[in-house]
């Protein structure tokens, strides 16, 4: 992929397209943050419980659901549990494609429109 394709958003992202940043290189005060963004993977009920706890604590969770089969009834069950949590805390939830759920607490809305559109 050429330089301009990377800037303009060429197709076919891979893990090689991303660079891990060392937070030690940046001046951050993460300890002062009131809200934390968690990255999670959902494999089983224990993962859903941890996500629910984080949202109840006022944090945002981006959950990878690719390990769940879309036709599996457990996928719908887990998604419904997380929808209920979002309703209980007056938060928001959205599914991004077939692979991610984003759940936010009260006071944090999730836009349904992309920034570049």
C-alpha positions in Angstrom: 0.0 0.0 0.0 1.4 3.4 -1.0 1.8 6.4 1.2 -1.2 8.2 -0.3 -3.4 5.2 0.0 -2.6 5.0 3.7 -3.5 8.7 4.1 -6.6 8.5 2.0 -7.8 5.2 3.5 -7.0 2.5 1.1 -8.8 -0.8 1.5 -7.5 -3.8 3.5 -6.3 -2.8 6.9 -3.9 -5.2 8.7 -2.1 -5.1 12.0 0.9 -3.9 10.2 -1.0 -0.7 9.5 -1.0 0.2 13.2 1.9 1.2 15.4 1.9 0.6 19.2 2.6 3.8 21.0 4.6 3.9 24.2 2.7 6.2 26.7 6.1 7.0 28.3 6.8 9.2 25.2 3.8 11.4 26.0 2.9 13.7 28.9 -0.3 12.1 30.2 -2.2 12.3 33.5 -4.4 9.2 33.1 -4.7 9.0 36.8 -6.8 12.2 36.7 -9.3 10.8 34.2 -12.9 10.3 35.4 -13.8 8.0 32.5 -11.7 5.1 31.2 -12.1 3.4 27.8 -11.7 -0.3 28.1 -11.0 -2.8 25.3 -12.5 -6.2 25.8 -13.1 -9.5 24.1 -16.3 -11.5 24.7 -15.8 -15.2 24.9 -18.1 -16.1 27.7 -20.4 -14.9 30.5 -17.5 -13.8 32.7 -16.4 -11.4 30.0 -19.9 -9.9 29.9 -19.9 -9.5 33.7 -16.6 -7.6 33.6 -18.0 -5.3 30.9 -21.2 -4.7 32.8 -19.1 -3.8 35.9 -17.0 -1.3 33.9 -20.1 0.4 32.5 -21.8 0.6 35.9 -18.5 2.3 37.1 -19.0 5.0 34.4 -16.5 3.7 31.9 -16.7 3.1 28.2 -16.1 -0.4 26.7 -15.2 -1.3 23.2 -15.9 -5.1 23.0 -14.6 -7.4 20.3 -17.3 -10.0 19.5 -15.6 -11.8 16.6 -15.1 -14.9 18.7 -18.8 -15.3 19.0 -20.7 -16.9 16.1 -23.4 -14.6 14.7 -26.0 -17.3 14.5 -25.3 -18.5 18.0 -28.1 -17.7 20.5 -25.5 -16.7 23.1 -24.4 -13.8 20.9 -27.9 -12.4 21.0 -28.2 -13.1 24.8 -24.9 -11.3 25.6 -25.9 -8.4 23.4 -29.3 -8.1 25.0 -27.6 -8.2 28.5 -25.4 -5.3 27.5 -28.3 -3.4 26.0 -30.1 -3.7 29.3 -27.1 -2.3 31.2 -27.0 0.7 28.8 -30.7 1.3 29.5 -30.2 0.9 33.3 -27.4 3.5 33.4 -29.1 5.8 30.8 -26.1 5.2 28.5 -25.7 4.1 24.9 -24.8 1.0 22.9 -24.0 0.4 19.3 -22.8 -2.5 17.2 -20.0 -1.5 14.8 -20.1 -4.0 11.9 -20.1 -7.7 12.8 -17.2 -7.4 15.2 -17.6 -4.7 17.8 -19.9 -3.4 20.5 -19.4 0.0 22.0 -21.1 0.6 25.4 -21.1 3.9 27.1 -22.4 5.2 30.5 -24.7 8.0 31.3 -23.7 11.3 29.8 -21.8 9.8 26.9 -23.6 9.5 23.5 -22.3 7.4 20.6 -22.7 9.0 17.2 -24.2 6.9 14.5 -22.3 9.0 11.8 -18.7 8.8 10.8 -16.7 12.0 11.2 -15.5 12.0 7.6 -19.0 11.6 6.1 
